[in-house]
Amino acid sequence: MPTSFLEIVQLPTGEFALRRSDDENTPLVRIRFSQEAKDMLQDNDLAVAKAMITAGIEAAGTANGDIGEVDLEEEDADTMPPAYNQTVH
């Protein structure tokens, strides 16, 4: 079975999403913070979203007896037009 690369991106809506790097249309997970949560996080929303996604992957791996190696791929956001999704990790 080939290794699937996953990436965390920030969608144009401001949501964070986990998706396969070869599928830009179907996020596996989406995280949306309310304005109140964003205010409390003080620009740490990416770090919190990443921690939430990582914890979820680890929990799923533990529950399923290990789901395999997870590799969150990082792209250079400067090469993408601003209207498109941006990889943030």
TATACOR-V203044 format. One record per residue. N is the residue number from 0. PSI is psi as a letter, one per 40 degrees, with the letter a starting at -180 (none if undefined). Layout:
# TATACOR-V203044
[[N & PSI] [N & PSI]]
This chain:
# TATACOR-V203044
[[0 & h] [1 & i] [2 & h] [3 & h] [4 & h] [5 & i] [6 & i] [7 & h] [8 & i] [9 & h] [10 & i] [11 & d] [12 & e] [13 & e] [14 & i] [15 & i] [16 & i] [17 & h] [18 & i] [19 & i] [20 & d] [21 & e] [22 & g] [23 & e] [24 & e] [25 & g] [26 & i] [27 & d] [28 & i] [29 & i] [30 & h] [31 & h] [32 & h] [33 & i] [34 & d] [35 & d] [36 & d] [37 & d] [38 & d] [39 & d] [40 & e] [41 & g] [42 & e] [43 & e] [44 & d] [45 & d] [46 & d] [47 & d] [48 & d] [49 & d] [50 & d] [51 & d] [52 & d] [53 & d] [54 & d] [55 & d] [56 & d] [57 & d] [58 & d] [59 & d] [60 & d] [61 & d] [62 & d] [63 & e] [64 & f] [65 & h] [66 & e] [67 & i] [68 & h] [69 & h] [70 & h] [71 & h] [72 & i] [73 & h] [74 & i] [75 & h] [76 & d] [77 & e] [78 & e] [79 & h] [80 & i] [81 & d] [82 & e] [83 & i] [84 & i] [85 & h] [86 & h] [87 & e] [88 & none]]
